[in-house]
Every structure is written in structure tokens, then in C-alpha cells.
Amino acid sequence: MWIFLNNSFLSIVENRNNKNELLVRSRVKGDIENVFPNSEVFELENSDYKYRSYIKKNDVSNILKNLVENINYDNFKNSISSDQSERHNSYLNVWAELRKLQK
């Protein structure tokens, strides 16, 4: 699952060694901690997603539920902080590519 937030991009998959946990991954240092501040993040230098954390499924679910319940913007791209121009531009590129799927 890919999660695009205005302060984080996360890839979340099942921990293949523990079905009660998820492996939360990111390409940007600090993105996991922005969403899961109590997580223990480790780095794998040569992997697709350098930053990783194992987090209980229930904890991920509760935090994501809370984020959804507290959405307070009517335009996602405009909700990205102005000091995050690189993130904004990357998300805009993803938006443009996905728009091509709409026929």
C-alpha cells in the first residue's frame, strides 16, 4: 500500500516473518517518524526503500484512521507545506501520471 500524506510518503507491506506487524518503508529520512513518532526506524543502505520500521498492524490502523478523521483541507496538493517544494513536485508528477489512467 502506498500512502501519500502532505508530510510523508510511505509504502506499507506485511512483515513476512510476523503476520501481526507491518513493514512501513520510506525513501525520505523522517517520513516514518512524521506519522509514527514512537517507531524504531532502521536503514538499509542499498534497498529500494532505505528507511524502515516494523509496526504492529493495530497501531498503523489506529494512526491512519486518526489521520483520515482529521483531514482539514479541500485540495491535497495545496496542503503540502511551501518549504516542501521537492515533495510537492514529486507528488505532482505522480498525479500527472495517474491522471493518464482516467479515460
Secondary structure as GFF3:
##gff-version 3
##sequence-region A 1 103
A	DSSP	beta_strand	2	5	.	.	.	ID=ss1
A	DSSP	beta_strand	8	14	.	.	.	ID=ss2
A	DSSP	beta_strand	21	26	.	.	.	ID=ss3
A	DSSP	alpha_helix	31	35	.	.	.	ID=ss4
A	DSSP	beta_strand	42	43	.	.	.	ID=ss5
A	DSSP	beta_strand	51	56	.	.	.	ID=ss6
A	DSSP	alpha_helix	57	69	.	.	.	ID=ss7
A	DSSP	three_ten_helix	77	79	.	.	.	ID=ss8
A	DSSP	alpha_helix	85	99	.	.	.	ID=ss9
###
